[in-house]
């Protein structure tokens, strides 16, 4: 996926993040973009450049819905370089209030009210978006070093703390390196991780996690299937 600048009305923030595809988005990218408020999804990626295609779709749909995106898990230089590689104008989107990079520490101190956007950080909603947006979106890049040095319970508890239910409209996309997740995490981590999310995405594939877990159970333990 490529996001390219356009000469059309440069004052319009929607011109800062637009797919160069003439055809509609591939299924998995469209699935990521159209996650509903309150959804908590997990994305397994082979490379961050590939994952950035999903981020682009997710952010662009957020702009259409007037939902800014908070991005966490990458230090500022790497975050900017990643988006520049896929053609997103980071500075302009940040100035318009549609994109914000947070440190992990800042993210962990966010507080939610029942019907208000997160507090305890500088207000990122400027210029092109209402002071109180319709909802907010989160993209979390999970640290592979943490995966190698944590117990299964610690990792799952971190997921639960990060995405504890609240009534304000939030949509989350958690991102894990596929190789590290499969090779370097505790036994049964993948299954538990899937259970903590409403939806799962792989390169070119996306579905509710309940469906994937059902398919895996039926394939491995066909005699235990309840009809």
N, C-alpha and C positions, 0 to 999 in steps of 0.2 A: 504494500500500500504506500502511496506517495501523496504527501500533502504539499501542494505547490502554491506559491503566491499568485495573486490575480490582480489585474489592473482595475477591476470593478470596484468602485467606491471604497477606497482604502480606509475610510473612517468607520466602516461597518466591521465590527469584530468578527462577524461570521465569515468575512473574506480572509481572515488570518488562518483559518483551519478548514480547508476544503479538500475533499478527496479528488484526485486526478482521474479516478476511474470514471469512464463513461457509463458502464454498466453498474448495476446495483452491487452493494458490498457482498463479499462472500458470506456464506451462512454463519460461520463462527464469529466473524467480526460484527455482523449485524446482531447476533445474539448478545454479544458483549455490550454493544451500544444500547440495546433496548432492554437491559435489565430494569426491573421495576423498583421504585422507591421501597426501601426496606430489605432488598435482596442482598445477600452476602455470598459472593461468588469466588471461586478459586481458579486461577490460571496457571497451568504448568507450561513452561517455555524452555526451548533449547538454547536460545540466545536472546539477549535483551533487545536487539535490533528487530527480531521477529516479534517479540512481545510489544514493541512500540507501535506496531500496526494496530493492536488491540487498544492500546492507550489512546491512539489518535481517534479511533471510532468512538470510544467511550467519552472522551473529552468533547468531541464535536456534537454528539447527541446531548451532552450536558448543556452545551451552549444553546442548543435549540430549545431546551426546556428551562433555560435560565437557572441552571444548577452549576455552580462553580466546582472545580475539581481540586482537591488537596492531594498532593503527591508526596509520599514519604519513602525512605529507604535508600536513597542515593545522595551522595554529597553534591553540593550545588554545581560544581564544574562538570561532573559526570552526567548529572541530570540534564544540564543545558546541551551538552554535546550529543547526548542520545536523541533528544528531540530535534536538534539541528540536522542530524543525519536523515531524518524522515521529513524534513521540510517544515516543521512547525516553528512559527515565530514566537518563541517563548516570551521575550520581553514584552511584546505587544499584548499577548494574552494575559500576562500578569498585570500589566497596566490597566487593562479593561476589567480585571477582576474575575476572569474565567479560569485562571490556573494559579496555583500557589504551591511552592515546594516547602515542606516542613521538615525540620529535623525530627528524629524519632522521639527525642525528649519533648519537643514542643507538642507533638501529636499526643503523647501519653498524658499531657496535662490538659488537653481539651476537655471542656465541660459542656454538656448538653442540657438545655431546658426542654420542657415538653413540646413547645411549639416554636422554638427559636433556633437559629443556626448556632454552631459551636462558639463558645466564649473562651477567654483567656489567651487570645492571640490578637495581633493587630488586625483590624478590619480589612480584609482583602477585597471587599465588594465595592468597586469603584466604577464611575463613569457609565458603563454600558449595562449595568445590572442593578436591580433594586437593592437597597440597603439590607432587606431581609429577603433572600432568594427563596424560590419555591422549594428547594432542597439542596443538598450537597452531595458530592461524590468523592470517594476516596480510592486512590491506587496505592497499594502497599507492596514494596519490594522487600521480601523477607531475606534476612542475612543468612548466607550459606554457612558462615562460620558458627553462627548460633545453632543452626541445625545439627552440626557435627558435635556440639558440646553441651547439648541439653538432653534431658530425659523426655520421654514421650509425654508425661504428665505436664511438665513445664511448658512444652510447646503448645499443647492443647489449652492449658490455662491462659497462656498469652493470647491465643486466638479469642478466647471467651472474654477476656478483659477488653480487648481491642474492639470487639463488636457486640458488647452487651446491648440488649434491646433498649430502644428508646422510641418515643413517639414522634420525634422530629424525623423528617423525611431524609434518610441517608441511604446511599447505595454504595457498596464496597466491592472492590476487585483486589483480592489478595494474590500475590504472584510468587511462585516458587520455581527455582531451577529444577528441571526434571531429573537430571542425572544425580544431583545431590540428594534430592528427595528419595529417589529409589535406592541409591547405593549407600548413603552415609547417615541415614536416620534410623532411629530405633525400630525394632520389629513392630509391625502393625500400624505404623504412623500414618501411612497413606490412607488406610481405611478410616481411621479416626479423624483425619484431616477432612476427608470427604464428608463425613457425618456432621462436621461443624459448619458446612456451607450449603446453601440452597441450590447452587448451580456449579458445574465444573466445566472448564474449557481446556482443550488441548489444541495443538496446531491443526486447524481445519475441522475440529469436532467440538460440539458443545451440547449440553443437555442438563436437565435437573439431576442432581446427585442421587436422588432416590431412584431414578431410572437406572443409572449406572450400577448402583449397588445391587439392585434387583437382578440385572443382567448377569453380574458376576456371581451372585448367589445361585441363580438358576443353572449357570454353566458348570460351577464347581460342585454344587450339592443338589443335583436335580431331584433326588428323592425327598428333599426337605421342602420343596416348593409347596406353598399353600395356595390352593385354588378357591 
